[in-house]
């Protein structure tokens, strides 16, 4: 019998972390590799937020806190939900965790029983299915196809709901596609959920502030107030505030769910890093103008990459509404052979050959549950992106 738990055998390691690790190993071995795998802004944390972290250290704010966050941060989070989403929450409805990842994980651990189903649109952020599996649940995938702009339809959601459905996980703008649901599109989905009062909504709004071309972000409890009592609205400072390493995420929802999540956190990580919590207070309460400046850079890079990908025969690349990813389809390249002799039968073959032959690291679509595609993170310098796009073009032109 294995020493390892049976639950662990249901789970695979994060493929995005694996690609980044491999790209870094190749770089360390002296290979010229451009990494387009990492899901984090290349900008530094803004100075006023860094200063708040330093001040917290100097002021002795270096001890344990309440398991799910300091009062000042909970207040700042309530103000954020009011300001950005017109949602009213009180501090007892708020949980702060070690990144958005831990918040989602706590919520699934706190609620899933064996056999409970979790509806996840595919392609999905890589961690949703494995977190659901770790918590004993069963992921149920609904295809968000290229033909539907990587969004699911109300009919698809209706068809996926069973008496065992516990959660519907919603993520807009999406990792990996950048697709965002308009208010009307989201309302059509919440109308379905209104008919099934045993289904709860876990909305992952991590990319709320990273939107382009005037896209208007909205979140389920705002679009359909009748869902407020069964919605967990999740967010964090990692992406928009360039704070991935500080590890602060948060959620707001019904008090009994928040209390259950607090119980798990109190017996696992105690509290999110105290210093980071004070920096997050400054992030949420301080000036926000840098976000628009960063978004102007992201939009320029998005346009550069989309243009380059669509110039390649065999690749189709929709224009995303937000986040910092594009998710081109390589349907027109499947079945070809690379200059180095690799058969491109899957998107995994494509990504592997692209890395080995051209030194460009991307993440293959199967990792996100929709093939044949690959994900480019354009949160890197224009120079690196231009060089990488030229290499991808050369690689694809060399396919026979
Ligand atoms: N949700 C989505 C959609 C993400 O892309 C990520 C990070 O990549 C997270 C949650 C987790 O964010 P954090 O770094 O705050 O744990």
Boltz pocket constraint, residues with backbone or C-beta under 6 A from the ligand:
constraints:
  - pocket:
      binder: B
      contacts: [[A, 39], [A, 98], [A, 99], [A, 100], [A, 101], [A, 102], [A, 125], [A, 171], [A, 173], [A, 174], [A, 175], [A, 204], [A, 206], [A, 236], [A, 237], [A, 238], [A, 244], [A, 247], [A, 248], [A, 249]]
      max_distance: 6.0
